[in-house]
C-alpha cells in the first residue's frame, strides 16, 4: 500500500516540538556559538598522519625516495591548514569564547603555533612507533614479518592514534585528542585515553576490550592481551558530591610486565613491579613486587553426561 501523503501534515508539529527541546535542554545542543572542531576533519587528519607515519602502506602506491618528499610535503601542508583551524576552534571553546567569533584573541594563530609544535614531533614519534611494531613482531609467534604488523594489527592502529593524540594532549589541546582516540576505539575495540603515559616497545595482542585509563603509567617492553582493564578503583567526590578530578586514579605498570587476557588492575596507588606477570582473569587492587607472578587458584571444572541412564551411566570429570 502506498504511503498517505496527507499524514505528512503532522511533520511541522513534530518539528516544532523537537525544536522546543533545544530551549528546554540546552546542554545537548550547540547553537548560536562559534563552530566546534569538525569530526570529519579530525578523522581526515588522522588518515593523513598515518599516511605520513607509514608511507607506502596505506593510500598511495608507487612511492619511492624520488617522490616521497613531494608527497609528504603536500600532506604536511594540508595538515597544517586543517589542524590550525580545528585546534583553533577547540582552544576558543575551551577559553569560553563561544559567542563572539571575532573577538580580540586570535585563536587560529594559537592553533597554528600548536600545530607546528605537533608536526615538529613527528620524526621522533616515528622512532617510537618503530619500537611498537618490533614489539608486536617479537611478541607474537604467529606474525611473519613487520609489514604484517602494520597492515593487520588493530593493536598497532590503536597505539598509533593514541601516540598522536597524546602529543596533542601534552600540548593542552582540548577535545581533539579524545575525538581521535574514541574514533580508534570504535574501529579497534581498544580504548586508550590520550592522557595515559606509555613507554616504547608496547604491544597489545588481539586487543578487543582493552581499556587504559587517563592517569595510567606504563613502562617499556610491556605486553597486554585482550580484555585487560587498567582502570580506576573508585571515584572520590567533594563535599558537593562532584567528582574530584586531576588525581592519579589508574595503576602504574613497570617495565617488562605481561598482563594476560581479561585481567583487571585498578587504582592509582597500585604498582605492578617490573618483570611481573599478571595471569588471566585476575582482579588486582594492590601493588605487586617485581618478578612476581599473580595467578588465580586453579579452578575445578565439573562435566556431567546428559545422556539417559539407560544408555550410559553418568560420568563426572574433575579437572
C-alpha positions in Angstrom: 0.0 0.0 0.0 1.3 3.4 -0.9 2.0 6.0 1.8 -0.6 8.6 2.6 0.9 12.0 1.8 -1.8 13.7 3.9 -0.2 12.3 7.0 2.9 14.5 6.3 0.8 17.4 7.7 1.9 16.1 11.1 5.5 16.8 10.4 5.6 20.6 11.1 4.1 20.0 14.6 6.7 17.2 15.3 9.4 19.6 14.1 8.2 22.3 16.4 8.2 20.0 19.4 11.8 18.9 18.6 13.0 22.5 18.2 11.4 23.4 21.6 13.6 20.9 23.3 16.6 23.0 22.1 15.5 25.6 24.5 14.4 23.2 27.2 17.6 21.1 27.1 20.3 23.5 26.1 23.1 21.3 27.5 23.0 18.9 24.5 22.9 21.3 21.5 25.4 23.8 20.3 23.6 26.8 18.8 24.4 30.5 18.5 28.1 29.7 19.2 31.4 29.6 17.3 31.9 26.3 15.4 33.3 23.3 17.3 36.0 21.1 15.9 34.7 19.2 12.9 34.7 15.4 13.5 35.2 14.5 9.8 38.1 16.9 9.6 39.8 15.4 12.6 39.4 11.9 11.3 40.7 13.0 7.9 43.8 14.4 9.7 44.3 11.0 11.4 44.3 9.4 7.9 46.8 11.9 6.6 49.0 11.4 9.6 49.1 7.6 9.4 50.0 8.0 5.7 53.0 10.1 6.8 54.0 7.7 9.6 53.7 4.6 7.4 54.3 5.7 3.8 53.6 3.1 1.2 51.2 1.1 3.5 48.0 3.0 3.1 46.6 5.0 0.2 49.4 6.0 -2.1 51.2 3.3 -4.1 54.4 3.6 -6.1 56.2 5.8 -3.5 60.0 5.9 -3.7 62.8 8.1 -2.5 62.5 10.3 -5.5 58.9 11.3 -5.0 58.2 10.7 -1.3 59.3 14.2 -0.2 56.9 15.8 -2.6 54.1 13.6 -1.4 54.7 14.1 2.3 55.2 17.8 1.8 51.8 18.1 0.3 50.3 16.1 3.2 52.1 18.3 5.7 50.9 21.5 4.0 47.3 20.2 4.1 47.6 19.1 7.7 48.9 22.5 8.7 45.8 24.2 7.3 43.4 21.7 8.6 44.8 21.3 12.1 45.3 25.1 12.5 41.6 25.5 12.0 40.5 22.6 14.1 42.8 23.2 17.0 42.0 26.9 17.0 38.3 26.1 17.3 39.0 23.7 20.2 41.1 26.3 22.0 38.5 29.0 21.5 35.8 26.8 23.0 38.0 25.8 26.0 38.6 29.5 26.7 34.9 30.2 26.8 34.9 32.5 23.8 31.9 30.7 22.2 29.6 33.6 21.2 32.0 36.2 19.8 33.8 34.7 16.9 35.5 38.0 16.0 36.9 38.8 19.5 40.4 40.2 20.0 42.0 36.8 20.8 43.3 35.2 17.6 42.7 31.5 18.4 43.6 30.4 14.9 47.1 31.9 15.4 47.4 29.9 18.6 46.1 26.9 16.8 48.8 27.4 14.1 51.5 27.6 16.8 50.3 24.4 18.4 50.0 22.7 15.0 53.6 23.5 14.2 54.8 22.2 17.6 52.8 19.0 17.0 54.1 18.4 13.4 57.7 19.1 14.6 57.4 16.0 16.8 56.5 13.5 14.1 60.1 12.4 13.3 60.6 11.3 16.9 57.2 9.8 17.0 58.1 7.5 14.1 61.1 6.2 16.1 58.8 5.4 19.0 56.3 3.6 16.7 59.1 1.6 15.1 59.7 0.1 18.6 56.0 -0.8 18.9 56.0 -2.5 15.5 59.1 -4.5 16.6 57.4 -5.4 19.9 54.4 -6.9 18.1 56.7 -9.0 15.9 58.8 -10.1 18.8 55.8 -10.9 21.0 53.6 -12.9 18.5 55.0 -16.1 17.1 52.1 -16.1 14.5 53.5 -12.9 13.0 55.6 -13.5 9.9 57.1 -10.0 9.3 57.0 -6.4 10.3 54.8 -5.5 7.3 52.1 -7.8 8.6 52.0 -5.8 11.9 51.5 -2.5 10.1 48.8 -3.9 7.7 46.9 -6.1 10.1 47.2 -5.5 13.8 44.5 -3.4 15.4 46.7 -3.0 18.5 49.2 -1.0 16.5 46.5 1.1 14.9 45.1 2.0 18.4 48.6 2.7 19.7 49.4 4.8 16.7 46.4 7.0 17.1 47.0 7.2 20.9 50.5 8.4 20.4 49.4 11.1 18.0 46.6 12.1 20.4 49.0 12.1 23.3 51.2 14.7 21.6 48.2 17.0 21.3 47.2 16.2 24.9 50.6 17.2 26.1 50.1 20.5 24.2 46.9 21.0 26.2 44.6 20.8 23.2 41.0 20.1 24.3 38.5 17.9 22.5 40.6 16.8 19.6 42.8 14.1 21.3 39.7 12.4 22.7 38.0 12.6 19.3 40.9 10.8 17.8 41.2 8.0 20.4 37.5 7.4 20.5 37.5 7.1 16.8 40.2 4.4 17.1 38.3 2.8 20.0 35.3 2.5 17.6 37.5 0.9 14.9 39.5 -1.5 17.1 37.7 -2.1 20.3 40.7 -0.7 22.2 40.1 2.3 24.5 43.3 4.2 25.4 42.8 7.6 26.9 45.2 10.2 25.3 46.4 11.3 28.7 47.9 7.9 29.6 51.7 7.6 29.6 53.1 4.7 27.7 56.7 3.8 27.1 58.3 2.3 23.9 58.1 -1.3 22.8 54.4 -1.5 23.7 52.4 -4.5 22.4 48.6 -5.1 22.7 47.9 -8.7 21.4 44.5 -9.2 19.9 43.3 -6.2 21.8 39.5 -6.2 21.8 38.1 -4.9 25.1 41.4 -3.3 26.3 40.8 -0.2 28.5 43.7 2.0 29.6 42.8 5.0 31.8 43.9 8.6 31.7 46.4 8.5 34.5 47.8 5.1 33.8 51.6 4.9 33.5 53.1 2.1 31.5 56.9 1.4 31.2 58.9 -0.1 28.4 58.5 -3.6 26.8 55.1 -4.1 28.3 52.7 -6.6 26.7 49.0 -6.9 27.4 46.3 -9.1 26.0 42.6 -8.7 25.1 40.1 -7.7 27.7 42.6 -6.1 30.1 41.4 -3.2 32.1 43.9 -0.8 33.7 41.3 1.3 35.4 40.2 3.3 38.5 39.4 1.7 41.8 36.9 4.4 42.9 35.9 7.9 42.1 36.3 10.3 45.1 33.8 13.1 45.4 34.0 16.5 47.1 31.6 18.0 49.7 29.1 18.7 47.0 29.1 15.2 45.6 31.0 16.2 42.5 33.8 14.0 41.1 37.3 15.1 42.2 39.4 15.4 39.0 43.1 15.7 38.4 44.2 12.9 40.7 46.0 9.7 39.8 43.3 7.1 39.5 44.9 4.4 37.4 47.7 1.9 38.0 51.4 2.1 37.2 52.8 -0.8 35.2 56.6 -1.0 35.3 59.0 -2.4 32.6 58.7 -5.8 31.0 55.3 -6.7 32.6 52.9 -9.1 30.9 49.2 -8.8 31.7 47.1 -11.7 30.3 43.6 -11.8 29.0 40.7 -10.3 31.0 42.8 -9.3 33.9 41.7 -6.1 35.8 44.2 -3.9 37.5 42.7 -1.0 39.4 43.8 2.0 41.5 46.1 5.0 41.4 48.2 3.5 44.2 48.6 0.1 42.5 52.0 -0.5 41.1 52.9 -3.7 39.2 56.6 -4.1 39.6 59.0 -4.7 36.7 59.2 -8.2 35.2 55.9 -9.3 36.9 53.2 -11.4 35.3 49.5 -10.9 35.9 47.5 -14.0 34.9 44.2 -14.2 33.1 41.0 -13.1 34.9 43.0 -11.7 37.9 41.3 -8.9 39.8 44.1 -6.8 41.3 43.7 -3.8 43.6 47.1 -3.8 45.4 50.7 -3.5 44.4 52.8 -6.4 43.2 56.6 -6.7 43.7 59.0 -7.1 40.8 59.4 -10.6 39.3 56.2 -11.8 40.9 53.6 -13.9 39.1 50.0 -13.4 40.1 47.5 -16.2 39.3 44.1 -17.3 40.4 43.9 -20.6 42.2 43.4 -23.5 39.8 39.6 -23.8 39.3 37.7 -27.1 39.4 35.9 -27.9 36.2 33.0 -30.4 36.5 31.4 -32.1 33.5 28.3 -34.3 33.6 27.0 -36.5 30.9 23.5 -35.6 29.7 22.7 -39.0 28.1 19.9 -41.0 29.7 20.9 -43.5 32.4 19.7 -46.5 30.3 22.2 -45.6 27.6 25.2 -44.8 29.6 26.0 -44.3 33.3 26.5 -40.7 34.3 30.2 -39.8 34.1 31.8 -37.0 36.1 35.2 -35.5 35.4 37.1 -33.1 37.7 40.0 -31.1 36.3 
